Amino acid sequence: MRQGVEAWTPASRHRYVTHDVSQAHDVIRQRCAGLELWSHSVADPFTYREEIIDVGSILATRVQCAMDVEIHLEPLADLLIIAMVSGRAEARDGRNEARAGPGQVLLQKPGRPLVNIGQHFDLYSINLDLAMVTEAATERTGIDPGDFRFEAMTPVSDELGQFWHHTAAHIYRLFTGPAEPLRSPLVIRAATDLAASAALAAFPNTAMTLSYRLDASPLATGPVRRAVSFIETHAGEAITATQIADAARVTPRALQTAFRRHLGTTPMAYLRRTRLDRSHQDLLDADPTQGDTVTAIANRWGYVHAGRFAADYRAAYGRSPTVTLHA
């Protein structure tokens, strides 16, 4: 691979490779303000390789580094989760420390100075907007945003650690694949939701341990009607649970309670079904002889995985999307 940098849109996409240790140091230092770096045990021949894709709410990276490094970081604004392909990693934040080897994962919480130690490593890392993860926790459990936090660097179990590892690799492959899906804000939102959901399932957090119950007070149908109207109007946009609740003029927790009581579902599940219905109509209206495809229609409505779209579509309509397209 040639040495140098490439960048292109629609996502901010960056590749870099060098065989020069000092250049690798410079590139790593550019990543964060106030970063301090030490290295030793440099392989001969030496290679440092990275690829970074930034879509705003989520950043996916793969780094391969043929040396041992110790990196001191100022507190991060985002949630950072790494998945080791090979080598070793250690993380410390002043209160906790954890280690990971091949196939294992580590979560690094924002707001604390960090020390990261890597030994001849190959890893995926995912940076997530903490506000979006908090929103996902609120939408799914009703937890107050001020009460939500992650409580450990290591996953709940080895199996859930593997689940996060597969999720990180999947998101990286999605972002380094064809550029067309990344032009859809719904695809980006779906990828962010997937990463947030996987993090909430894999790593200990207060949404797991606190008990929330539905409000027993009577709930009017007005907020539900307003939310449904907003969803129907904006289904083609990357709307959030908070925006839906704002349109309904209630809190996300109250709206979730109202939806479960009156519709037997949640606002985000209703949004997903609305998008599936819209994709069905697009398939009916499409003309495959003019280049219309199932993949393009699925991407338009926020599906990042063709198999998931096909399964959801078949469950809803009793046939595959391909059959509908060519009918």
C-alpha positions in Angstrom: 0.0 0.0 0.0 1.3 3.5 -0.8 2.2 5.8 2.0 -0.1 8.8 2.3 -3.6 10.1 3.0 -6.9 9.8 1.1 -10.2 11.5 2.0 -13.5 11.7 0.3 -17.2 12.3 0.9 -20.1 11.8 1.7 -18.6 10.6 5.0 -15.3 12.0 6.2 -13.1 9.0 5.3 -9.4 8.9 6.0 -6.7 6.3 5.3 -3.1 6.4 6.3 -0.1 4.0 6.3 3.5 4.6 7.1 6.7 2.6 7.8 8.3 5.5 9.6 8.0 5.5 13.4 8.3 9.3 13.8 5.6 9.9 11.3 3.4 7.4 13.1 4.0 9.4 16.3 2.9 12.6 14.6 -0.3 11.1 13.2 -1.3 9.6 16.6 -0.6 12.9 18.3 -2.8 14.8 15.9 -5.8 12.7 17.0 -6.4 14.4 20.3 -5.4 17.7 22.0 -3.0 17.3 24.9 -2.1 13.7 24.0 1.2 12.4 25.3 2.8 9.3 23.6 5.7 7.0 24.4 6.7 4.0 22.3 9.1 1.1 22.5 9.6 -2.5 21.2 9.3 -1.4 17.6 9.0 -4.2 15.0 11.4 -4.4 12.1 10.0 -3.8 9.5 7.6 -1.4 11.1 4.1 -0.6 9.9 1.4 1.7 11.2 -1.9 1.7 9.4 -5.3 3.3 10.1 -8.6 3.9 8.5 -11.1 6.3 10.0 -14.7 7.0 8.9 -16.6 9.9 10.7 -20.3 10.3 10.0 -21.0 12.7 12.9 -22.8 10.7 15.6 -20.4 7.8 15.2 -16.8 7.3 14.2 -15.4 3.9 13.2 -11.6 3.2 13.1 -9.3 0.4 12.5 -5.7 0.7 13.7 -2.8 -1.7 13.1 0.4 -0.8 14.9 3.6 -2.8 15.0 5.0 -1.4 18.3 4.2 -1.0 22.0 2.7 2.4 22.9 1.6 4.2 26.0 -0.8 7.1 25.4 -2.1 9.6 27.9 -5.3 11.4 27.0 -7.3 14.3 28.3 -10.9 13.4 29.2 -12.9 12.4 26.1 -16.3 13.9 25.1 -17.5 10.7 23.5 -17.9 7.1 24.5 -15.0 5.0 23.1 -15.2 1.3 22.8 -12.3 -0.8 21.4 -12.4 -4.4 20.0 -9.1 -6.2 19.8 -8.3 -8.3 16.7 -4.8 -9.1 17.9 -2.2 -7.8 20.4 -2.9 -6.6 23.9 -4.5 -3.4 25.4 -4.8 -1.9 28.8 -6.9 1.1 29.9 -6.8 3.1 33.1 -9.0 6.1 34.1 -7.8 6.8 37.6 -10.6 4.7 39.2 -10.7 1.6 37.1 -8.4 -0.4 34.9 -8.9 -3.3 32.5 -7.0 -5.4 30.0 -8.1 -7.0 26.8 -6.5 -9.5 24.4 -7.6 -10.9 21.0 -11.4 -11.1 20.7 -12.0 -9.0 23.8 -13.4 -5.5 24.2 -13.0 -2.4 26.5 -15.2 0.6 27.1 -13.6 3.9 28.0 -16.0 6.4 29.7 -15.9 10.1 28.9 -15.0 12.8 31.4 -11.9 11.1 32.9 -8.2 11.3 32.0 -7.1 8.1 30.3 -4.0 6.0 30.0 -4.0 3.5 27.1 -1.3 0.9 26.6 -1.1 -1.1 23.4 1.2 -4.0 22.5 1.7 -4.7 18.8 -2.1 -4.4 18.2 -4.8 -4.6 15.6 -8.1 -3.2 16.8 -11.4 -1.7 15.9 -12.6 1.4 17.8 -16.1 3.0 17.8 -16.6 6.5 19.1 -20.3 7.2 20.0 -22.0 10.5 20.9 -22.8 9.9 24.5 -26.0 12.0 24.2 -27.4 9.6 21.6 -26.5 6.6 23.8 -28.3 8.2 26.7 -31.3 9.0 24.5 -31.4 5.3 23.5 -31.3 4.2 27.1 -34.1 6.7 27.9 -36.3 5.5 25.0 -35.8 1.8 25.9 -36.1 1.9 29.7 -37.6 5.3 30.7 -34.5 6.1 32.8 -34.0 9.8 33.6 -31.0 11.0 31.4 -29.3 12.5 34.5 -29.3 9.0 36.1 -27.7 7.2 33.2 -24.1 6.2 33.2 -21.8 3.3 32.3 -20.3 1.6 35.3 -17.5 -0.7 34.1 -14.9 -1.0 31.3 -15.5 -4.6 30.7 -18.6 -6.3 29.3 -21.3 -8.1 31.3 -20.2 -11.5 29.9 -17.8 -13.0 27.4 -20.7 -13.7 25.1 -21.9 -10.1 25.1 -18.3 -9.0 24.7 -18.2 -11.1 21.5 -21.5 -9.5 20.5 -20.0 -6.0 20.7 -16.9 -7.3 18.8 -19.0 -8.5 15.9 -21.0 -5.2 16.0 -17.9 -3.1 15.8 -16.6 -5.1 12.9 -20.0 -4.9 11.1 -20.2 -1.2 11.5 -16.6 -0.8 10.2 -17.3 -3.0 7.2 -20.5 -1.0 6.5 -18.7 2.3 6.6 -15.8 1.1 4.4 -18.1 -0.5 1.9 -20.0 1.2 -1.0 -20.4 4.9 -0.5 -24.1 5.1 -1.6 -25.7 3.9 1.7 -23.8 6.5 3.6 -25.6 9.3 1.7 -28.8 8.3 3.6 -29.2 9.9 7.0 -31.5 7.1 7.9 -28.7 4.5 7.3 -26.4 6.6 9.5 -29.1 6.8 12.2 -29.7 3.1 12.0 -26.0 2.3 12.4 -25.8 4.7 15.4 -28.9 3.0 17.0 -27.3 -0.4 16.4 -24.1 0.7 18.1 -25.9 2.3 21.0 -28.1 -0.7 21.6 -25.2 -3.1 21.5 -23.3 -0.9 24.0 -26.3 -0.8 26.3 -26.6 -4.6 26.1 -22.9 -5.4 26.4 -21.6 -3.1 29.2 -22.8 -2.6 32.7 -24.9 0.6 33.0 -27.5 2.1 35.3 -30.3 1.4 32.8 -29.8 -2.3 33.6 -29.8 -2.0 37.3 -32.5 0.6 38.1 -36.1 -0.5 38.1 -38.6 1.7 36.2 -42.3 1.1 36.2 -45.0 2.6 34.0 -46.9 5.6 35.4 -50.3 4.4 36.6 -52.0 7.7 36.0 -54.5 8.1 33.2 -52.9 9.2 29.9 -54.7 11.1 27.2 -54.5 10.1 23.6 -53.6 13.6 22.5 -49.8 13.1 22.8 -50.1 9.9 20.9 -52.0 11.5 18.1 -49.4 14.3 17.9 -46.5 11.9 17.9 -48.1 9.7 15.2 -48.7 12.7 13.0 -45.1 13.8 13.5 -43.8 10.3 12.7 -45.9 10.0 9.6 -44.7 13.5 8.3 -41.1 13.0 9.1 -40.5 9.2 8.7 -38.0 9.9 5.9 -35.8 12.0 8.2 -33.3 10.9 10.9 -35.7 11.8 13.8 -35.1 10.8 17.4 -37.2 9.7 20.3 -36.6 13.1 21.9 -37.8 15.0 18.8 -41.0 12.8 18.7 -41.7 13.5 22.4 -41.1 17.2 21.9 -43.6 17.2 19.0 -46.1 15.4 21.3 -45.4 17.9 24.1 -44.5 15.3 26.7 -41.3 13.7 28.0 -39.9 10.7 26.2 -40.8 8.4 29.2 -44.4 9.7 29.3 -44.8 9.2 25.5 -43.4 5.6 25.7 -45.9 4.8 28.5 -48.7 6.3 26.4 -47.8 4.4 23.3 -47.6 1.1 25.2 -51.0 1.8 26.8 -52.9 3.0 23.7 -51.1 1.3 20.8 -49.2 -1.7 22.4 -45.9 -0.5 21.0 -43.2 2.1 21.4 -42.7 5.4 19.5 -39.5 4.0 17.8 -41.1 0.7 17.0 -44.0 2.6 15.4 -41.4 4.7 13.4 -39.7 1.5 12.2 -43.0 0.0 11.1 -43.9 3.2 9.3 -40.6 3.1 7.4 -41.2 -0.5 6.5 -44.6 0.4 5.1 -43.1 3.2 3.1 -40.5 0.8 1.7 -43.3 -1.6 0.7 -45.0 1.2 -1.2 -41.8 2.1 -2.9 -41.2 -1.5 -4.0 -44.7 -1.6 -5.4 -44.1 1.6 -7.4 -40.5 0.7 -8.4 -39.4 -0.4 -11.9 -36.5 -2.8 -11.9 -35.9 -2.2 -15.6 -35.1 1.4 -14.7 -32.5 0.4 -12.2 -34.6 0.3 -9.0 -33.2 -2.2 -6.5 -34.2 -3.7 -3.2 -31.0 -2.5 -1.6 -31.4 1.1 -2.7 -35.0 1.2 -1.3 -33.9 -0.5 1.9 -31.2 2.1 2.4 -33.6 4.9 1.6 -35.7 3.8 4.6 -32.8 3.3 7.0 -32.0 -0.4 6.7 -28.2 -1.1 6.8 -28.4 -4.9 6.5 -30.2 -6.5 3.5 -30.9 -9.7 5.4 -32.6 -7.8 8.2 -34.7 -5.9 5.8 -35.7 -9.1 4.0 -36.6 -10.8 7.2 -38.7 -7.8 8.5 -40.4 -7.5 5.2 -41.2 -11.1 4.9 -42.6 -11.1 8.5 -44.8 -8.2 7.6 -46.0 -9.0 4.1 -45.5 -12.8 3.7 -43.1 -12.6 0.8 -39.6 -11.4 0.0 -39.0 -7.8 -1.2 -37.5 -9.1 -4.4 -40.8 -10.8 -5.3 -42.7 -7.5 -4.7 -40.2 -5.6 -6.8 -40.6 -7.9 -9.8 -44.3 -8.6 -9.4 
